[in-house]
Amino acid sequence: MAEPERGENIIYENVPFERRWMRFERSMWLVLSLSLLAASFGVFGRGAHARQTQRSAPLTVEYDSVVRSRTQTPIVVKVDGSATQAGHVRLLLSGALLGKARLLDIVPKPASEEVFEQGVALTFKTLPGKPASMTLVQKVEGGMGRVQSHLGVDHGSSPLTLNQLILP
Protein backbone atom coordinates (compact mmCIF):
# COMPACT_ATOMS: atom_id res chain seq x y z
CA MET A 1 0.00 0.00 0.00
CA ALA A 2 1.35 3.38 -0.93
CA GLU A 3 1.93 6.07 1.67
CA PRO A 4 -0.74 8.78 1.61
CA GLU A 5 0.36 12.23 0.60
CA ARG A 6 0.39 15.08 3.07
CA GLY A 7 -3.11 16.55 3.70
CA GLU A 8 -4.90 13.49 2.30
CA ASN A 9 -7.55 11.91 4.60
CA ILE A 10 -7.17 8.26 5.37
CA ILE A 11 -10.50 6.49 5.75
CA TYR A 12 -10.60 2.75 5.97
CA GLU A 13 -13.90 1.01 5.52
CA ASN A 14 -14.79 -2.06 7.51
CA VAL A 15 -17.97 -3.22 5.80
CA PRO A 16 -18.57 -6.37 7.94
CA PHE A 17 -18.29 -4.31 11.14
CA GLU A 18 -20.65 -1.65 9.77
CA ARG A 19 -23.24 -4.29 8.88
CA ARG A 20 -23.04 -5.81 12.38
CA TRP A 21 -23.33 -2.36 13.93
CA MET A 22 -26.42 -1.51 11.84
CA ARG A 23 -28.07 -4.83 12.86
CA PHE A 24 -27.29 -4.10 16.50
CA GLU A 25 -28.64 -0.56 16.20
CA ARG A 26 -31.90 -1.73 14.57
CA SER A 27 -32.39 -4.39 17.24
CA MET A 28 -31.90 -1.81 20.01
CA TRP A 29 -34.50 0.46 18.39
CA LEU A 30 -36.89 -2.49 18.28
CA VAL A 31 -36.27 -3.29 21.97
CA LEU A 32 -36.82 0.36 22.92
CA SER A 33 -40.02 0.58 20.88
CA LEU A 34 -41.41 -2.63 22.38
CA SER A 35 -40.54 -1.44 25.89
CA LEU A 36 -42.41 1.83 25.35
CA LEU A 37 -45.39 -0.02 23.95
CA ALA A 38 -45.41 -2.45 26.88
CA ALA A 39 -45.19 0.44 29.35
CA SER A 40 -48.15 2.15 27.74
CA PHE A 41 -50.19 -1.04 28.24
CA GLY A 42 -49.26 -1.18 31.91
CA VAL A 43 -46.84 -4.10 31.87
CA PHE A 44 -44.40 -2.28 34.17
CA GLY A 45 -46.99 -0.73 36.46
CA ARG A 46 -49.39 2.13 35.90
CA GLY A 47 -50.49 2.43 32.32
CA ALA A 48 -53.52 2.71 30.10
CA HIS A 49 -54.54 -0.91 30.54
CA ALA A 50 -53.25 -1.58 34.04
CA ARG A 51 -56.47 -0.27 35.62
CA GLN A 52 -59.19 -2.93 35.80
CA THR A 53 -62.90 -2.70 36.55
CA GLN A 54 -64.95 -5.67 37.72
CA ARG A 55 -68.69 -5.74 38.21
CA SER A 56 -71.00 -8.16 39.93
CA ALA A 57 -74.30 -6.72 41.09
CA PRO A 58 -74.40 -4.83 43.42
CA LEU A 59 -70.62 -4.32 43.48
CA THR A 60 -68.21 -2.48 41.14
CA VAL A 61 -64.47 -2.51 41.91
CA GLU A 62 -61.73 -0.48 40.18
CA TYR A 63 -58.15 -1.50 40.91
CA ASP A 64 -54.64 -1.71 39.42
CA SER A 65 -53.89 -5.16 38.05
CA VAL A 66 -50.14 -4.44 38.03
CA VAL A 67 -48.75 -3.01 41.27
CA ARG A 68 -45.28 -2.19 42.49
CA SER A 69 -43.91 -3.53 45.72
CA ARG A 70 -43.85 -0.97 48.55
CA THR A 71 -46.17 1.49 46.75
CA GLN A 72 -49.67 2.66 47.56
CA THR A 73 -52.51 1.92 45.16
CA PRO A 74 -56.19 2.73 45.56
CA ILE A 75 -59.03 0.26 45.21
CA VAL A 76 -62.35 2.01 44.60
CA VAL A 77 -65.44 0.04 45.64
CA LYS A 78 -68.88 1.21 44.53
CA VAL A 79 -72.07 -0.37 45.86
CA ASP A 80 -75.50 -0.04 44.22
CA GLY A 81 -78.44 1.31 46.15
CA SER A 82 -79.98 -2.18 46.31
CA ALA A 83 -77.33 -3.23 48.86
CA THR A 84 -77.75 -0.14 51.06
CA GLN A 85 -81.48 -0.49 51.84
CA ALA A 86 -80.82 -1.01 55.56
CA GLY A 87 -78.69 2.16 55.88
CA HIS A 88 -75.43 0.26 55.99
CA VAL A 89 -73.36 -2.06 53.82
CA ARG A 90 -71.04 -4.81 54.99
CA LEU A 91 -67.94 -5.34 52.82
CA LEU A 92 -66.11 -8.67 53.10
CA LEU A 93 -62.35 -8.77 52.35
CA SER A 94 -60.06 -11.77 52.11
CA GLY A 95 -56.95 -13.00 50.29
CA ALA A 96 -53.88 -10.92 49.43
CA LEU A 97 -55.48 -7.68 50.67
CA LEU A 98 -54.88 -9.05 54.15
CA GLY A 99 -51.74 -11.11 53.44
CA LYS A 100 -49.07 -9.72 51.11
CA ALA A 101 -50.69 -6.29 51.12
CA ARG A 102 -52.04 -4.20 53.93
CA LEU A 103 -54.67 -1.52 54.03
CA LEU A 104 -53.16 1.84 54.89
CA ASP A 105 -56.35 3.85 54.74
CA ILE A 106 -60.07 3.37 54.24
CA VAL A 107 -62.21 6.32 53.13
CA PRO A 108 -64.76 6.78 54.60
CA LYS A 109 -63.87 5.12 57.86
CA PRO A 110 -65.94 2.01 58.58
CA ALA A 111 -68.46 2.12 61.40
CA SER A 112 -67.23 -1.29 62.57
CA GLU A 113 -64.64 -3.92 61.74
CA GLU A 114 -64.99 -7.61 62.39
CA VAL A 115 -62.34 -10.28 61.97
CA PHE A 116 -63.53 -13.72 60.95
CA GLU A 117 -61.84 -16.93 59.84
CA GLN A 118 -61.41 -16.10 56.14
CA GLY A 119 -60.85 -12.34 56.39
CA VAL A 120 -62.35 -9.09 57.59
CA ALA A 121 -65.83 -7.58 57.43
CA LEU A 122 -66.08 -3.78 57.27
CA THR A 123 -69.47 -2.16 57.94
CA PHE A 124 -70.09 1.29 56.45
CA LYS A 125 -73.01 3.60 57.23
CA THR A 126 -74.86 4.70 54.08
CA LEU A 127 -77.96 6.56 53.06
CA PRO A 128 -80.78 4.01 52.65
CA GLY A 129 -81.25 3.05 49.00
CA LYS A 130 -78.48 5.35 47.73
CA PRO A 131 -75.26 4.16 46.02
CA ALA A 132 -72.13 4.24 48.16
CA SER A 133 -68.43 4.49 47.35
CA MET A 134 -65.41 3.48 49.41
CA THR A 135 -61.69 3.79 48.69
CA LEU A 136 -59.26 1.26 50.13
CA VAL A 137 -55.61 2.31 49.91
CA GLN A 138 -53.40 -0.78 49.79
CA LYS A 139 -49.66 -1.08 50.12
CA VAL A 140 -47.98 -4.25 48.91
CA GLU A 141 -45.30 -5.18 51.41
CA GLY A 142 -42.99 -7.35 49.36
CA GLY A 143 -42.48 -10.26 47.11
CA MET A 144 -43.25 -10.72 43.46
CA GLY A 145 -45.79 -12.72 41.55
CA ARG A 146 -49.52 -13.10 41.12
CA VAL A 147 -51.90 -12.66 44.05
CA GLN A 148 -55.66 -12.88 44.48
CA SER A 149 -57.96 -10.92 46.72
CA HIS A 150 -61.66 -11.42 47.23
CA LEU A 151 -64.16 -8.62 47.81
CA GLY A 152 -67.88 -9.03 48.33
CA VAL A 153 -70.92 -7.70 50.15
CA ASP A 154 -72.69 -9.55 52.92
CA HIS A 155 -76.12 -10.07 51.41
CA GLY A 156 -75.36 -13.22 49.40
CA SER A 157 -73.91 -12.06 46.09
CA SER A 158 -70.79 -13.81 44.85
CA PRO A 159 -67.51 -12.09 45.75
CA LEU A 160 -65.30 -10.54 43.09
CA THR A 161 -61.80 -11.92 42.59
CA LEU A 162 -59.09 -9.29 42.08
CA ASN A 163 -56.02 -10.67 40.30
CA GLN A 164 -52.90 -8.56 40.69
CA LEU A 165 -49.32 -8.91 39.52
CA ILE A 166 -46.69 -7.61 41.96
CA LEU A 167 -43.51 -6.22 40.43
CA PRO A 168 -40.42 -5.14 42.37
Accessible surface in RSA format (square Angstrom, percent):
REM  Atomic radii and reference values for relative SASA: ProtOr
REM  Chains: A
REM  Algorithm: Lee & Richards
REM  Probe-radius: 1.40
REM  Slices: 20
REM RES _ NUM      All-atoms   Total-Side   Main-Chain    Non-polar    All polar
REM                ABS   REL    ABS   REL    ABS   REL    ABS   REL    ABS   REL
RES MET A   1   203.71 105.5 116.13  76.9  87.58 208.5 101.80  86.5 101.91 135.0
RES ALA A   2    90.71  83.4  64.43  99.4  26.27  59.8  74.33 104.7  16.37  43.4
RES GLU A   3   155.01  89.0 135.25 102.3  19.76  47.1  62.14 120.2  92.88  75.8
RES PRO A   4    59.60  43.4  36.09  32.9  23.51  85.5  42.03  34.7  17.57 109.2
RES GLU A   5   136.28  78.2 125.80  95.2  10.48  25.0  46.17  89.3  90.11  73.6
RES ARG A   6   242.22 101.7 202.36 103.2  39.86  94.9  87.82 120.0 154.41  93.6
RES GLY A   7    80.83  99.7   0.00   N/A  80.83  99.7  44.91 123.2  35.92  80.4
RES GLU A   8   104.66  60.1  83.23  63.0  21.44  51.0  36.14  69.9  68.52  55.9
RES ASN A   9   128.19  88.4 105.06 101.5  23.12  55.7  18.49  44.5 109.70 106.0
RES ILE A  10    92.53  52.7  60.89  45.4  31.64  76.3  64.02  46.1  28.51  77.4
RES ILE A  11   143.66  81.8 114.78  85.5  28.89  69.6 117.36  84.5  26.30  71.4
RES TYR A  12   151.98  71.0 125.10  71.2  26.87  69.9 104.69  78.7  47.28  58.3
RES GLU A  13   136.70  78.5 103.77  78.5  32.93  78.4  30.20  58.4 106.49  86.9
RES ASN A  14    84.78  58.5  79.80  77.1   4.99  12.0  27.19  65.4  57.60  55.7
RES VAL A  15    61.57  40.5  60.35  54.6   1.22   2.9  60.35  52.4   1.22   3.3
RES PRO A  16    80.90  59.0  76.22  69.5   4.68  17.0  80.03  66.1   0.87   5.4
RES PHE A  17    97.94  49.0  97.79  60.6   0.15   0.4  97.79  59.3   0.15   0.4
RES GLU A  18    91.24  52.4  89.45  67.7   1.80   4.3  33.09  64.0  58.15  47.5
RES ARG A  19   152.06  63.8 148.06  75.5   4.01   9.5  49.61  67.8 102.45  62.1
RES ARG A  20   131.19  55.1 126.62  64.5   4.57  10.9  55.57  75.9  75.61  45.8
RES TRP A  21   127.02  51.0 124.77  60.4   2.25   5.3 112.55  60.0  14.46  23.5
RES MET A  22    95.69  49.6  95.69  63.3   0.00   0.0  76.71  65.2  18.98  25.1
RES ARG A  23   137.40  57.7 132.25  67.4   5.15  12.3  57.99  79.3  79.41  48.1
RES PHE A  24   101.75  50.9  96.14  59.5   5.61  14.6 101.09  61.3   0.66   1.9
RES GLU A  25    68.92  39.6  67.51  51.1   1.41   3.4  20.62  39.9  48.29  39.4
RES ARG A  26   141.81  59.5 135.74  69.2   6.07  14.4  71.50  97.7  70.31  42.6
RES SER A  27    47.67  40.3  42.91  57.3   4.76  11.0  40.94  87.2   6.73   9.4
RES MET A  28    89.43  46.3  85.55  56.6   3.88   9.2  57.97  49.3  31.45  41.7
RES TRP A  29   155.52  62.4 154.02  74.5   1.50   3.5 140.17  74.7  15.35  24.9
RES LEU A  30   109.00  60.7 104.07  74.5   4.94  12.4 108.39  76.1   0.62   1.7
RES VAL A  31    81.71  53.8  79.98  72.4   1.73   4.2  81.23  70.6   0.48   1.3
RES LEU A  32    89.84  50.0  87.36  62.5   2.49   6.3  89.69  63.0   0.15   0.4
RES SER A  33    60.03  50.7  52.14  69.6   7.90  18.2  30.49  64.9  29.54  41.4
RES LEU A  34    99.78  55.6  96.29  68.9   3.49   8.8  96.60  67.8   3.18   8.6
RES SER A  35    46.31  39.1  42.00  56.1   4.31   9.9  23.60  50.3  22.71  31.8
RES LEU A  36   117.90  65.7 112.52  80.5   5.38  13.5 113.07  79.4   4.83  13.0
RES LEU A  37    97.48  54.3  93.42  66.8   4.06  10.2  96.77  68.0   0.71   1.9
RES ALA A  38    25.72  23.7  20.77  32.0   4.96  11.3  25.30  35.6   0.43   1.1
RES ALA A  39    40.15  36.9  34.46  53.2   5.69  12.9  35.08  49.4   5.07  13.4
RES SER A  40    58.38  49.3  46.20  61.7  12.19  28.1  50.73 108.0   7.65  10.7
RES PHE A  41    99.58  49.8  91.43  56.6   8.16  21.2  91.43  55.4   8.16  23.3
RES GLY A  42     1.24   1.5   0.00   N/A   1.24   1.5   0.77   2.1   0.47   1.0
RES VAL A  43    76.94  50.6  71.34  64.6   5.59  13.5  75.69  65.8   1.25   3.4
RES PHE A  44    96.47  48.3  91.92  56.9   4.56  11.9  92.43  56.0   4.04  11.6
RES GLY A  45     5.56   6.9   0.00   N/A   5.56   6.9   4.59  12.6   0.97   2.2
RES ARG A  46   166.82  70.0 137.99  70.3  28.84  68.7  70.40  96.2  96.42  58.4
RES GLY A  47    28.61  35.3   0.00   N/A  28.61  35.3  15.46  42.4  13.14  29.4
RES ALA A  48    82.36  75.7  42.85  66.1  39.51  89.9  56.57  79.7  25.80  68.3
RES HIS A  49   104.46  57.1  94.97  66.0   9.49  24.3  62.91  64.8  41.55  48.4
RES ALA A  50     2.20   2.0   0.86   1.3   1.34   3.1   2.20   3.1   0.00   0.0
RES ARG A  51    87.42  36.7  69.68  35.5  17.74  42.2  50.80  69.4  36.62  22.2
RES GLN A  52    70.26  39.3  68.43  50.0   1.83   4.4   7.19  15.3  63.07  47.8
RES THR A  53    58.04  41.3  32.28  32.7  25.76  61.4  13.09  17.6  44.95  68.0
RES GLN A  54    48.93  27.4  45.77  33.4   3.16   7.5  20.23  43.1  28.70  21.8
RES ARG A  55   174.97  73.5 145.22  74.0  29.74  70.8  55.39  75.7 119.57  72.5
RES SER A  56    30.16  25.5  20.95  28.0   9.20  21.2  17.19  36.6  12.97  18.2
RES ALA A  57    85.25  78.4  62.20  96.0  23.05  52.4  66.73  94.0  18.52  49.1
RES PRO A  58     6.48   4.7   5.64   5.1   0.84   3.1   6.41   5.3   0.07   0.5
RES LEU A  59     3.22   1.8   1.63   1.2   1.60   4.0   1.67   1.2   1.56   4.2
RES THR A  60    24.25  17.2  24.05  24.4   0.19   0.5   7.93  10.6  16.32  24.7
RES VAL A  61     0.00   0.0   0.00   0.0   0.00   0.0   0.00   0.0   0.00   0.0
RES GLU A  62    48.35  27.8  48.35  36.6   0.00   0.0   4.30   8.3  44.05  36.0
RES TYR A  63     5.55   2.6   5.55   3.2   0.00   0.0   0.00   0.0   5.55   6.8
RES ASP A  64     9.22   6.5   8.34   8.3   0.89   2.1   0.02   0.1   9.20   9.2
RES SER A  65    20.53  17.4  19.77  26.4   0.77   1.8  13.51  28.8   7.02   9.8
RES VAL A  66    18.40  12.1  16.73  15.1   1.67   4.0  16.73  14.5   1.67   4.5
RES VAL A  67     2.11   1.4   0.34   0.3   1.77   4.3   2.11   1.8   0.00   0.0
RES ARG A  68    91.99  38.6  90.78  46.3   1.20   2.9  28.60  39.1  63.39  38.4
RES SER A  69    10.56   8.9   2.52   3.4   8.04  18.5   2.21   4.7   8.35  11.7
RES ARG A  70   161.79  67.9 143.68  73.2  18.11  43.1  52.00  71.1 109.79  66.5
RES THR A  71    53.86  38.3  48.81  49.5   5.04  12.0  51.87  69.7   1.99   3.0
RES GLN A  72   100.48  56.2  89.66  65.5  10.82  25.8  19.04  40.5  81.45  61.8
RES THR A  73     5.01   3.6   4.95   5.0   0.06   0.1   4.70   6.3   0.30   0.5
RES PRO A  74    51.01  37.2  50.83  46.3   0.17   0.6  50.83  42.0   0.17   1.1
RES ILE A  75     0.73   0.4   0.73   0.5   0.00   0.0   0.73   0.5   0.00   0.0
RES VAL A  76    29.16  19.2  29.01  26.3   0.15   0.4  29.01  25.2   0.15   0.4
RES VAL A  77     0.00   0.0   0.00   0.0   0.00   0.0   0.00   0.0   0.00   0.0
RES LYS A  78    91.11  44.4  90.37  55.5   0.73   1.7  49.18  44.3  41.93  44.7
RES VAL A  79     1.54   1.0   0.00   0.0   1.54   3.7   0.73   0.6   0.81   2.2
RES ASP A  80    68.23  47.8  66.17  65.9   2.05   4.9  14.92  35.1  53.31  53.2
RES GLY A  81    13.38  16.5   0.00   N/A  13.38  16.5   7.18  19.7   6.20  13.9
RES SER A  82    73.39  62.0  53.55  71.5  19.84  45.7  47.49 101.1  25.90  36.3
RES ALA A  83    17.36  16.0   1.50   2.3  15.86  36.1   4.42   6.2  12.94  34.3
RES THR A  84     0.00   0.0   0.00   0.0   0.00   0.0   0.00   0.0   0.00   0.0
RES GLN A  85   118.97  66.5 102.45  74.9  16.51  39.3  48.49 103.2  70.48  53.5
RES ALA A  86    79.65  73.2  42.11  65.0  37.55  85.4  54.72  77.1  24.93  66.0
RES GLY A  87    15.75  19.4   0.00   N/A  15.75  19.4   7.87  21.6   7.88  17.7
RES HIS A  88    82.92  45.3  79.60  55.3   3.32   8.5  39.01  40.2  43.91  51.1
RES VAL A  89     4.62   3.0   2.32   2.1   2.30   5.6   4.62   4.0   0.00   0.0
RES ARG A  90    60.28  25.3  56.86  29.0   3.42   8.1  19.93  27.2  40.34  24.5
RES LEU A  91     0.00   0.0   0.00   0.0   0.00   0.0   0.00   0.0   0.00   0.0
RES LEU A  92    50.06  27.9  48.12  34.4   1.94   4.9  48.50  34.1   1.56   4.2
RES LEU A  93     0.79   0.4   0.12   0.1   0.67   1.7   0.69   0.5   0.10   0.3
RES SER A  94    21.73  18.4  21.64  28.9   0.10   0.2   8.46  18.0  13.27  18.6
RES GLY A  95    36.58  45.1   0.00   N/A  36.58  45.1  24.14  66.2  12.44  27.9
RES ALA A  96    12.86  11.8   5.74   8.9   7.12  16.2  10.95  15.4   1.90   5.0
RES LEU A  97     1.37   0.8   0.66   0.5   0.72   1.8   0.86   0.6   0.51   1.4
RES LEU A  98    70.26  39.1  37.84  27.1  32.42  81.5  41.20  28.9  29.06  78.2
RES GLY A  99    57.83  71.3   0.00   N/A  57.83  71.3  34.84  95.6  22.99  51.5
RES LYS A 100    85.02  41.5  75.60  46.4   9.42  22.4  64.94  58.4  20.08  21.4
RES ALA A 101     5.89   5.4   3.95   6.1   1.94   4.4   3.95   5.6   1.94   5.1
RES ARG A 102   119.90  50.3 117.46  59.9   2.44   5.8  46.74  63.9  73.16  44.3
RES LEU A 103    44.78  24.9  15.95  11.4  28.83  72.5  15.95  11.2  28.83  77.6
RES LEU A 104    65.78  36.6  32.46  23.2  33.32  83.8  34.72  24.4  31.06  83.6
RES ASP A 105    52.13  36.5  48.82  48.6   3.31   7.8  17.58  41.4  34.56  34.5
RES ILE A 106    19.73  11.2  18.50  13.8   1.23   3.0  18.50  13.3   1.23   3.3
RES VAL A 107    81.00  53.3  78.76  71.3   2.24   5.4  79.31  68.9   1.69   4.6
RES PRO A 108    69.47  50.6  64.56  58.8   4.92  17.9  69.47  57.4   0.00   0.0
RES LYS A 109   146.27  71.4 127.12  78.0  19.16  45.6 103.22  92.9  43.05  45.9
RES PRO A 110    22.21  16.2   4.59   4.2  17.61  64.0   4.59   3.8  17.61 109.5
RES ALA A 111    58.90  54.2  15.99  24.7  42.91  97.6  27.71  39.0  31.19  82.6
RES SER A 112    58.20  49.2  50.10  66.9   8.10  18.7  44.89  95.6  13.31  18.6
RES GLU A 113   119.49  68.6  88.07  66.6  31.42  74.8  21.30  41.2  98.18  80.2
RES GLU A 114    91.02  52.3  87.75  66.4   3.27   7.8  33.48  64.8  57.54  47.0
RES VAL A 115   126.55  83.3  99.73  90.3  26.82  64.6  99.73  86.7  26.82  72.7
RES PHE A 116    68.11  34.1  52.84  32.7  15.27  39.7  62.42  37.8   5.70  16.3
RES GLU A 117   165.62  95.1 122.81  92.9  42.81 101.9  53.97 104.4 111.66  91.2
RES GLN A 118   121.93  68.2 101.27  74.0  20.66  49.2  56.57 120.4  65.35  49.6
RES GLY A 119     7.76   9.6   0.00   N/A   7.76   9.6   6.48  17.8   1.28   2.9
RES VAL A 120    27.43  18.1  27.43  24.8   0.00   0.0  27.43  23.8   0.00   0.0
RES ALA A 121     0.67   0.6   0.17   0.3   0.50   1.1   0.17   0.2   0.50   1.3
RES LEU A 122     3.68   2.0   3.68   2.6   0.00   0.0   3.68   2.6   0.00   0.0
RES THR A 123    26.26  18.7  26.26  26.6   0.00   0.0  18.03  24.2   8.23  12.4
RES PHE A 124     2.88   1.4   2.73   1.7   0.15   0.4   2.88   1.7   0.00   0.0
RES LYS A 125   168.44  82.2 144.62  88.7  23.82  56.7  87.70  78.9  80.74  86.0
RES THR A 126    24.16  17.2   4.24   4.3  19.92  47.5  14.47  19.4   9.69  14.7
RES LEU A 127   126.62  70.5 123.16  88.1   3.46   8.7 123.16  86.5   3.46   9.3
RES PRO A 128    90.33  65.8  74.13  67.6  16.20  58.9  74.60  61.6  15.73  97.8
RES GLY A 129    31.34  38.6   0.00   N/A  31.34  38.6  11.05  30.3  20.28  45.4
RES LYS A 130   116.89  57.0 116.66  71.6   0.23   0.6  60.35  54.3  56.54  60.2
RES PRO A 131   104.16  75.9  82.44  75.2  21.72  78.9  82.72  68.3  21.44 133.2
RES ALA A 132    18.05  16.6   8.83  13.6   9.22  21.0  16.84  23.7   1.21   3.2
RES SER A 133    62.26  52.6  43.46  58.0  18.80  43.3  32.61  69.4  29.66  41.6
RES MET A 134     2.45   1.3   1.65   1.1   0.80   1.9   2.45   2.1   0.00   0.0
RES THR A 135    38.99  27.7  38.95  39.5   0.04   0.1  18.11  24.3  20.88  31.6
RES LEU A 136     0.00   0.0   0.00   0.0   0.00   0.0   0.00   0.0   0.00   0.0
RES VAL A 137    29.31  19.3  29.31  26.5   0.00   0.0  29.31  25.5   0.00   0.0
RES GLN A 138     0.71   0.4   0.71   0.5   0.00   0.0   0.00   0.0   0.71   0.5
RES LYS A 139    52.65  25.7  52.65  32.3   0.00   0.0   4.52   4.1  48.13  51.3
RES VAL A 140     2.61   1.7   2.61   2.4   0.00   0.0   2.61   2.3   0.00   0.0
RES GLU A 141    79.22  45.5  66.69  50.5  12.54  29.9  36.05  69.7  43.18  35.3
RES GLY A 142    23.61  29.1   0.00   N/A  23.61  29.1  19.66  54.0   3.95   8.9
RES GLY A 143    45.59  56.2   0.00   N/A  45.59  56.2  30.20  82.9  15.39  34.5
RES MET A 144   122.40  63.4  99.93  66.1  22.47  53.5  81.45  69.2  40.95  54.3
RES GLY A 145    28.57  35.2   0.00   N/A  28.57  35.2  27.69  76.0   0.89   2.0
RES ARG A 146   172.87  72.6 142.87  72.8  30.00  71.4  66.82  91.3 106.05  64.3
RES VAL A 147    19.71  13.0  12.31  11.1   7.40  17.8  18.94  16.5   0.77   2.1
RES GLN A 148    95.38  53.3  84.96  62.1  10.41  24.8  22.57  48.1  72.80  55.2
RES SER A 149     0.98   0.8   0.92   1.2   0.06   0.1   0.28   0.6   0.70   1.0
RES HIS A 150    61.49  33.6  60.85  42.3   0.64   1.6  37.45  38.6  24.04  28.0
RES LEU A 151     0.12   0.1   0.00   0.0   0.12   0.3   0.12   0.1   0.00   0.0
RES GLY A 152     2.43   3.0   0.00   N/A   2.43   3.0   1.97   5.4   0.46   1.0
RES VAL A 153     5.13   3.4   1.32   1.2   3.81   9.2   1.32   1.1   3.81  10.3
RES ASP A 154    69.36  48.6  51.19  51.0  18.17  43.0   8.97  21.1  60.39  60.2
RES HIS A 155   111.04  60.7  78.61  54.6  32.42  82.9  73.92  76.2  37.12  43.2
RES GLY A 156    72.43  89.3   0.00   N/A  72.43  89.3  40.94 112.4  31.49  70.5
RES SER A 157    31.69  26.8  12.21  16.3  19.48  44.9  21.09  44.9  10.60  14.9
RES SER A 158    76.07  64.3  63.81  85.2  12.26  28.2  45.71  97.3  30.36  42.5
RES PRO A 159    81.15  59.1  66.56  60.7  14.59  53.0  66.56  55.0  14.59  90.7
RES LEU A 160    14.34   8.0  13.18   9.4   1.17   2.9  14.34  10.1   0.00   0.0
RES THR A 161    43.48  30.9  38.45  39.0   5.03  12.0  19.26  25.9  24.22  36.6
RES LEU A 162     0.78   0.4   0.43   0.3   0.35   0.9   0.43   0.3   0.35   0.9
RES ASN A 163    63.03  43.5  60.65  58.6   2.38   5.7  17.84  42.9  45.19  43.7
RES GLN A 164     4.98   2.8   4.92   3.6   0.06   0.1   0.19   0.4   4.78   3.6
RES LEU A 165    48.03  26.7  48.03  34.4   0.00   0.0  48.03  33.7   0.00   0.0
RES ILE A 166     1.67   0.9   0.89   0.7   0.78   1.9   0.89   0.6   0.78   2.1
RES LEU A 167    32.50  18.1  32.50  23.2   0.00   0.0  32.50  22.8   0.00   0.0
RES PRO A 168    91.07  66.4  68.44  62.4  22.62  82.2  83.03  68.6   8.04  49.9
END  Absolute sums over single chains surface
CHAIN  1 A    10816.7       8831.0       1985.7       6423.6       4393.1
END  Absolute sums over all chains
TOTAL         10816.7       8831.0       1985.7       6423.6       4393.1
